[in-house]
Amino acid sequence: MGFLNGISRAMSQAEEIMTLGSFLRAAGVSGENKDTAREKIQADTAQDIKDVI
C-alpha cells in the first residue's frame, strides 16, 4: 500500500509547511490515488459484502 504512504507523507508535509501550495500538492497526490484506494477497499471488503448480501 505504497500509495497510502505517499498520501500520508504529502499531508504531513502540508501540515508542517502550512502553505496553500503544500495543501494543493497533497490534494493532487490524494486525487491521483483515489482510484487505487477505492479498488483496494473494494478488494479487501468484497467477501464481507457478499456475506451480507
C-alpha positions, 0 to 999 in steps of 0.5 A: 500500500505504497500509495497510502504512504505517499498520501500520508507523507504529502499531508504531513508535509502540508501540515508542517509547511502550512502553505496553500501550495503544500495543501494543493500538492497533497490534494493532487497526490490524494486525487491521483490515488483515489482510484487505487484506494477505492479498488483496494477497499473494494478488494479487501471488503468484497467477501464481507459484502457478499456475506451480507448480501 
